[in-house]
Amino acid sequence: MRDVREVWDLIGTRVAQWRQDPVIVQAVRSAGAATVAYAVALQLSSEAAPLTAPLTALLVVQVTLYSTLVTGIRRVNSVIAGVVIAIGFSVLVGLTWWSLALIILASLAVGHAVRVSEFVPEVAISAMLVLGVTRVGDTAWDRVLETLIGAVVGLGFNLLLAPPVWVEAAGESIEDLARRMRRLMIRVGEEAAGHTPAEAAAARLHEARELDFDVVEVDAALQRAEDSLKLNPRVREGLLHRVVLRTGLDTLEICTVVLRVLARTLTDLAKEREPDPLFPAPVGAAVEQLLAEIGDAVVSFAVLVTTDVSRSAESAEDRLTAELSAAAATRDKLAQLLLEEVQRDAGQWQLHGAVLTEVNRILDELDTEHRSKRLLEELDRCTREQRERSPRLTRLRDRVRIARPRGRNRSGLVGRTK
């Protein structure tokens, strides 16, 4: 029995992982939507093989509901524009080599004019396919019908089978980035505490530069999470989720830049002091301790950013505050040791000062008060942009919010009157 239970637990874990894999989710949704669209088009279209419908559904269905809606509208517009152009050219000139060139140029120009974005080539493709058949009128409208069928099926697929919210996957990516930063900080600190050849310091600098690629991958995961929150009926306070994650990634990105500058400073210091150690033993030990504490604070910051439950968020914030306080105390100790070192030997005072400056920048970025201020500013900016972009929708929301308290007050007054 235990073996069977373990097998089922393993299967359940694998299925849960597959459901969070964007590639698998995209493949299953696209295949299902294309099949349904083809079956519907066989009943409604006069074409023997209405492949435009599954093709449209395949291209329309995306991982998130928001991108599905946007893609569907753009693709329908592009196909309709191409069909209209093809009908006009078939009536006037028919299909020749020069009319084909003209229709491609006209389709691309119209595609940019109607703002179908990445589907500009689809306008020309639709026009050429329709222009190349004999019964232009029937084929044109069949193509429009099949496109509408594919778009509706694609949209309905995500409305009926709600796509997953990718916030958890984006949060895991942010935490993984923070842990990679922590591991690099620990290695840099360990080498600073001992004898560090210039080649070793340069290797750490290369690792710090490679964090830029990790930031790009996390940004892509976060973009997918932001799209999954838009227009999703299962999500409340989607704007808050997006702003919290985005500002958190911005902070970590700044920290990666500062970490790269710190690694460059230590590389320059290693070249200057070779074959001697980077720092004397007490200073090196303080640097190692400080970078380890900052690495712990970076991970705690990522956990705080990606935590939804309020109680867990409070615990993460308390842990982050304690780690930042410990790091600040170690930083003050390091500053005193470096001051004493500079007074004895002022040869590398600029590099020693740069180390303290870069450490302070990371601590300032991770500070909870700085984080709260940055979050409020970003929320205000996003809200203001949303109001400017959709003033009518904003006024409607404001009226609904104002009407709700009035209704509650009235009911309360009625109750007291009775």
Phi and psi in degrees as a GROMACS rama.xvg file:
@    title "Ramachandran Plot"
@    xaxis  label "Phi"
@    yaxis  label "Psi"
@TYPE xy
-63.5418  -38.9144  ARG-2
-65.1924  -42.1881  ASP-3
-63.3936  -41.5002  VAL-4
-64.6942  -40.2422  ARG-5
-64.8049  -37.2329  GLU-6
-64.0448  -45.0599  VAL-7
-64.9577  -38.2365  TRP-8
-63.2556  -39.7647  ASP-9
-65.1006  -42.2539  LEU-10
-63.3091  -43.7976  ILE-11
-61.6907  -38.6037  GLY-12
-65.9963  -42.7314  THR-13
-64.777  -41.3106  ARG-14
-63.2406  -41.1539  VAL-15
-62.6918  -39.043  ALA-16
-66.5518  -40.352  GLN-17
-64.48  -37.672  TRP-18
-66.5556  -21.3991  ARG-19
-97.5132  3.35798  GLN-20
-91.9136  115.787  ASP-21
-59.3917  -35.0921  PRO-22
-65.3653  -45.2229  VAL-23
-67.8841  -44.4445  ILE-24
-60.4405  -43.4027  VAL-25
-63.9052  -42.143  GLN-26
-64.6629  -45.5642  ALA-27
-65.6262  -45.1182  VAL-28
-65.7839  -43.2061  ARG-29
-64.2799  -44.9221  SER-30
-63.3522  -44.1431  ALA-31
-64.1937  -45.2706  GLY-32
-65.2294  -40.6141  ALA-33
-63.9968  -40.3902  ALA-34
-64.9691  -45.1364  THR-35
-64.4444  -41.8215  VAL-36
-62.0734  -39.5524  ALA-37
-65.8575  -41.7564  TYR-38
-64.1721  -40.2452  ALA-39
-68.11  -41.9573  VAL-40
-65.1135  -32.4584  ALA-41
-60.644  -31.246  LEU-42
-83.5892  -28.572  GLN-43
-106.114  -26.2864  LEU-44
-95.1457  150.72  SER-45
-85.7578  -6.40743  SER-46
-71.2866  145.966  GLU-47
-70.4908  -37.3888  ALA-48
-131.448  83.7137  ALA-49
-75.1639  73.0484  PRO-50
-77.9266  -11.9494  LEU-51
-64.6878  -34.705  THR-52
-63.3996  -53.6274  ALA-53
-65.1935  -31.9138  PRO-54
-63.4997  -43.2641  LEU-55
-64.5627  -45.7012  THR-56
-61.0673  -38.4863  ALA-57
-62.5155  -39.2528  LEU-58
-82.2844  -26.7816  LEU-59
-77.8872  -42.8712  VAL-60
-67.3657  121.23  VAL-61
-120.074  -178.326  GLN-62
-71.0328  -33.3308  VAL-63
-115.193  158.576  THR-64
-66.6459  -41.051  LEU-65
-61.8031  -48.9325  TYR-66
-67.1573  -29.0808  SER-67
-65.4067  -45.2525  THR-68
-62.099  -47.5889  LEU-69
-63.0501  -45.8556  VAL-70
-64.9783  -41.0144  THR-71
-62.2333  -45.6901  GLY-72
-63.4992  -44.4335  ILE-73
-64.7522  -40.2823  ARG-74
-69.8041  -41.2513  ARG-75
-60.8948  -43.6268  VAL-76
-61.1511  -41.6963  ASN-77
-65.9226  -40.8509  SER-78
-67.8634  -44.1804  VAL-79
-62.0773  -42.2486  ILE-80
-61.5626  -42.8274  ALA-81
-64.5064  -39.2899  GLY-82
-65.9758  -43.6692  VAL-83
-61.2397  -43.2937  VAL-84
-62.3138  -42.2194  ILE-85
-64.019  -39.4711  ALA-86
-63.4642  -43.2911  ILE-87
-62.4412  -44.2844  GLY-88
-68.5203  -35.8398  PHE-89
-66.2155  -34.4527  SER-90
-71.7383  -37.5251  VAL-91
-85.7992  -51.5803  LEU-92
-127.239  -22.9202  VAL-93
79.1003  -164.431  GLY-94
-103.829  112.95  LEU-95
-136.052  176.975  THR-96
-67.158  -36.5641  TRP-97
-79.1456  -31.2839  TRP-98
-69.8659  -31.3332  SER-99
-63.9476  -42.6633  LEU-100
-62.7836  -41.9087  ALA-101
-65.333  -40.8591  LEU-102
-68.0066  -33.3821  ILE-103
-67.1077  -45.8265  ILE-104
-62.4732  -44.6132  LEU-105
-64.7002  -39.7317  ALA-106
-65.6721  -43.1706  SER-107
-64.6488  -39.2085  LEU-108
-65.3938  -44.5284  ALA-109
-65.6572  -37.0828  VAL-110
-58.8517  -42.4817  GLY-111
-69.7587  -33.0979  HIS-112
-68.5745  -39.1797  ALA-113
-87.8498  1.44321  VAL-114
58.3925  57.2519  ARG-115
-94.0629  9.09588  VAL-116
58.3843  -121.007  SER-117
-70.5034  -6.82334  GLU-118
-97.2768  18.9193  PHE-119
-58.4322  -45.7944  VAL-120
-61.8391  -26.8285  PRO-121
-64.514  -28.464  GLU-122
-63.0338  -47.8963  VAL-123
-66.6543  -39.1418  ALA-124
-62.3001  -46.3959  ILE-125
-61.7324  -42.4729  SER-126
-63.1982  -44.2336  ALA-127
-66.0708  -41.2269  MET-128
-63.9625  -40.9335  LEU-129
-72.5075  -39.5466  VAL-130
-66.7078  -25.7162  LEU-131
-82.6888  -0.554388  GLY-132
-102.538  169.407  VAL-133
-83.7513  -52.8289  THR-134
-86.5562  82.5981  ARG-135
-63.7353  -46.2283  VAL-136
-60.2256  -53.002  GLY-137
-62.5908  -44.759  ASP-138
-64.4797  -38.1449  THR-139
-60.3868  -50.0868  ALA-140
-71.8702  -31.669  TRP-141
-62.168  -39.3494  ASP-142
-65.9982  -40.7142  ARG-143
-61.9352  -44.2746  VAL-144
-61.6011  -45.4679  LEU-145
-64.265  -37.117  GLU-146
-64.0503  -42.9248  THR-147
-63.7786  -40.4312  LEU-148
-60.9435  -47.5581  ILE-149
-61.9392  -40.8225  GLY-150
-66.9163  -43.5629  ALA-151
-64.1331  -43.5073  VAL-152
-63.3268  -42.0775  VAL-153
-62.3609  -43.1809  GLY-154
-66.4708  -43.4828  LEU-155
-63.5514  -31.4993  GLY-156
-60.2554  -42.73  PHE-157
-81.639  -21.6809  ASN-158
-76.4663  -42.9296  LEU-159
-77.7393  -43.1131  LEU-160
-106.211  87.8454  LEU-161
-57.6764  129.218  ALA-162
-68.1583  153.801  PRO-163
-67.521  155.84  PRO-164
-92.1112  124.441  VAL-165
-91.9335  20.6459  TRP-166
-65.5339  -41.1054  VAL-167
-63.3907  -42.9131  GLU-168
-64.9882  -39.2732  ALA-169
-65.5142  -39.0321  ALA-170
-62.6722  -40.384  GLY-171
-63.6382  -37.4631  GLU-172
-64.6311  -40.431  SER-173
-64.7497  -42.7323  ILE-174
-66.6201  -38.0708  GLU-175
-62.7005  -40.5038  ASP-176
-61.806  -42.7418  LEU-177
-63.5841  -38.6958  ALA-178
-69.2587  -35.3004  ARG-179
-65.423  -38.7528  ARG-180
-63.553  -40.6533  MET-181
-63.8837  -43.0287  ARG-182
-62.3074  -39.3066  ARG-183
-67.0457  -41.0116  LEU-184
-61.4873  -40.7101  MET-185
-64.1639  -42.4633  ILE-186
-65.3567  -40.9512  ARG-187
-62.7397  -42.1158  VAL-188
-65.704  -40.7342  GLY-189
-63.5565  -40.4124  GLU-190
-71.4787  -32.1604  GLU-191
-67.716  -25.1017  ALA-192
-81.1379  -10.7944  ALA-193
-127.503  -158.427  GLY-194
-82.9587  118.763  HIS-195
-116.591  108.721  THR-196
-64.7633  156.042  PRO-197
-62.0418  -31.4936  ALA-198
-66.1055  -39.746  GLU-199
-65.5161  -42.3432  ALA-200
-63.7826  -37.9924  ALA-201
-66.6679  -33.3371  ALA-202
-65.369  -39.8736  ALA-203
-65.4985  -35.9523  ARG-204
-63.159  -40.0234  LEU-205
-63.6068  -41.125  HIS-206
-63.7083  -38.3367  GLU-207
-64.9854  -36.4526  ALA-208
-68.2107  -33.1293  ARG-209
-68.4556  -16.6858  GLU-210
-62.4341  -22.0825  LEU-211
-60.6254  -38.9489  ASP-212
-66.511  -36.8543  PHE-213
-64.3868  -38.5972  ASP-214
-63.066  -39.0985  VAL-215
-62.752  -43.315  VAL-216
-64.5292  -42.0519  GLU-217
-65.3885  -37.3367  VAL-218
-62.9681  -38.8504  ASP-219
-65.4286  -42.7078  ALA-220
-63.3739  -38.1802  ALA-221
-69.6085  -37.0459  LEU-222
-62.1869  -41.1375  GLN-223
-64.4619  -38.6409  ARG-224
-65.741  -40.4944  ALA-225
-63.6745  -40.7774  GLU-226
-65.6706  -36.3254  ASP-227
-68.6949  -21.4596  SER-228
-83.9196  -23.462  LEU-229
-74.7794  132.471  LYS-230
58.6338  21.6248  LEU-231
-93.6164  117.316  ASN-232
-67.2717  -16.131  PRO-233
-86.08  -4.81136  ARG-234
-114.469  128.756  VAL-235
-107.236  150.432  ARG-236
54.994  46.5665  GLU-237
-62.6906  -36.2371  GLY-238
-61.5038  -41.8232  LEU-239
-62.9477  -43.9887  LEU-240
-59.6402  -44.946  HIS-241
-64.1419  -43.7263  ARG-242
-68.3636  -39.8641  VAL-243
-61.4021  -47.5841  VAL-244
-68.8317  -41.5384  LEU-245
-65.9373  -45.6706  ARG-246
-66.7166  -32.8219  THR-247
-64.1746  -43.225  GLY-248
-66.0837  -37.6713  LEU-249
-59.5255  -42.1761  ASP-250
-63.6259  -44.7274  THR-251
-65.4458  -34.9008  LEU-252
-65.003  -40.6693  GLU-253
-62.6891  -40.9854  ILE-254
-64.1675  -35.8033  CYS-255
-66.1529  -37.5995  THR-256
-63.8946  -46.0167  VAL-257
-65.0868  -37.6014  VAL-258
-63.6536  -38.5756  LEU-259
-64.0282  -41.3732  ARG-260
-64.4908  -39.2696  VAL-261
-63.2936  -42.4902  LEU-262
-63.8896  -35.6684  ALA-263
-67.4834  -39.4809  ARG-264
-62.2002  -43.7886  THR-265
-68.3606  -32.868  LEU-266
-64.9934  -44.7975  THR-267
-63.0395  -38.3328  ASP-268
-66.759  -38.2981  LEU-269
-64.182  -38.839  ALA-270
-66.4614  -36.4276  LYS-271
-70.4596  -35.8756  GLU-272
-100.091  -6.17586  ARG-273
-59.8549  133.255  GLU-274
-94.5617  11.4595  PRO-275
-76.1782  161.57  ASP-276
-64.0932  161.667  PRO-277
-60.5455  -48.5993  LEU-278
-134.574  159.174  PHE-279
-62.0981  162.14  PRO-280
-55.2579  -47.8196  ALA-281
-63.5033  -40.1039  PRO-282
-68.0128  -42.6997  VAL-283
-61.7303  -39.3648  GLY-284
-64.7257  -38.4217  ALA-285
-66.9667  -39.3979  ALA-286
-63.3423  -43.5985  VAL-287
-61.3677  -46.1774  GLU-288
-63.6967  -41.8449  GLN-289
-65.3966  -44.1655  LEU-290
-67.1262  -34.6903  LEU-291
-64.5075  -42.0633  ALA-292
-68.1359  -38.4416  GLU-293
-66.4082  -38.2742  ILE-294
-60.9832  -41.2753  GLY-295
-63.0389  -39.4417  ASP-296
-66.3257  -35.5586  ALA-297
-63.0744  -43.6346  VAL-298
-65.5086  -42.674  VAL-299
-62.7472  -37.0296  SER-300
-63.1242  -43.7378  PHE-301
-63.1035  -40.0925  ALA-302
-64.204  -40.8251  VAL-303
-61.9982  -42.2288  LEU-304
-65.969  -36.1528  VAL-305
-97.2779  6.32994  THR-306
-93.5665  130.599  THR-307
-93.59  -43.8932  ASP-308
-67.6113  132.941  VAL-309
-63.4156  -40.2609  SER-310
-65.2797  -42.0597  ARG-311
-66.9562  -35.9391  SER-312
-64.7343  -39.9397  ALA-313
-64.2508  -41.1343  GLU-314
-63.1151  -42.6933  SER-315
-65.5173  -37.0621  ALA-316
-68.6346  -40.0315  GLU-317
-62.9848  -41.668  ASP-318
-64.8483  -40.8567  ARG-319
-64.3896  -42.4815  LEU-320
-61.464  -43.0406  THR-321
-65.04  -41.3606  ALA-322
-68.8464  -36.0555  GLU-323
-68.1975  -36.0646  LEU-324
-64.6585  -42.9201  SER-325
-64.3979  -40.964  ALA-326
-66.5952  -37.0905  ALA-327
-64.6889  -38.8869  ALA-328
-65.6119  -42.2434  ALA-329
-66.0746  -36.5104  THR-330
-61.7949  -42.327  ARG-331
-63.402  -39.242  ASP-332
-64.3615  -42.7395  LYS-333
-64.4193  -39.6856  LEU-334
-60.6634  -40.4242  ALA-335
-66.8634  -41.4654  GLN-336
-65.2048  -40.6294  LEU-337
-68.1249  -34.4232  LEU-338
-62.9606  -43.3222  LEU-339
-64.6696  -37.8253  GLU-340
-66.2486  -40.7314  GLU-341
-66.8609  -35.8678  VAL-342
-65.4397  -30.8771  GLN-343
-80.2955  -40.7359  ARG-344
-144.814  108.198  ASP-345
-91.5217  17.7336  ALA-346
-64.3355  -40.9426  GLY-347
-117.048  37.518  GLN-348
-65.0442  -30.1055  TRP-349
-66.9305  -42.8006  GLN-350
-68.5515  -37.6314  LEU-351
-63.6457  -42.2451  HIS-352
-65.2334  -34.5594  GLY-353
-65.0092  -37.2026  ALA-354
-59.5179  -47.2179  VAL-355
-64.4559  -40.4174  LEU-356
-61.8248  -43.618  THR-357
-70.3579  -36.2129  GLU-358
-63.989  -42.0026  VAL-359
-63.2521  -36.5462  ASN-360
-63.1992  -42.6122  ARG-361
-64.796  -43.9683  ILE-362
-62.5803  -38.6481  LEU-363
-65.0645  -39.852  ASP-364
-66.851  -33.7812  GLU-365
-84.6963  -9.21616  LEU-366
-59.7153  136.485  ASP-367
-66.4103  -37.0896  THR-368
-66.6838  -42.3678  GLU-369
-61.6959  -39.224  HIS-370
-63.5511  -45.7281  ARG-371
-63.8401  -41.9444  SER-372
-63.8664  -44.215  LYS-373
-63.1606  -39.5781  ARG-374
-65.7102  -43.8232  LEU-375
-64.6915  -41.5369  LEU-376
-62.2264  -41.2701  GLU-377
-69.2607  -38.795  GLU-378
-62.2255  -43.2922  LEU-379
-62.7848  -42.212  ASP-380
-64.3041  -45.7475  ARG-381
-64.6398  -40.1497  CYS-382
-64.955  -40.9768  THR-383
-65.007  -43.4752  ARG-384
-63.9265  -38.1526  GLU-385
-65.152  -38.8952  GLN-386
-66.1504  -41.7409  ARG-387
-69.1497  -33.089  GLU-388
-77.0258  -37.391  ARG-389
-130.828  75.353  SER-390
-66.6251  -36.2173  PRO-391
-67.0946  -44.7766  ARG-392
-63.5575  -37.4265  LEU-393
-64.6004  -42.923  THR-394
-63.653  -38.1508  ARG-395
-64.0881  -43.0675  LEU-396
-63.0235  -40.7086  ARG-397
-63.0826  -39.9047  ASP-398
-64.7417  -39.4824  ARG-399
-64.7188  -41.9842  VAL-400
-65.845  -37.1902  ARG-401
-71.4664  -35.4438  ILE-402
-70.3502  -32.7317  ALA-403
-63.1616  -49.0395  ARG-404
-61.2026  -35.6259  PRO-405
-63.0363  -40.7219  ARG-406
-62.3646  -39.6615  GLY-407
-68.6415  -37.7502  ARG-408
-66.2246  -40.0969  ASN-409
-62.5905  -45.3244  ARG-410
-62.6118  -36.6114  SER-411
-67.0923  -39.5961  GLY-412
-66.4847  -38.3792  LEU-413
-61.899  -43.0262  VAL-414
-61.7662  -41.4466  GLY-415
-70.3517  -32.7569  ARG-416
-64.2639  -41.4768  THR-417
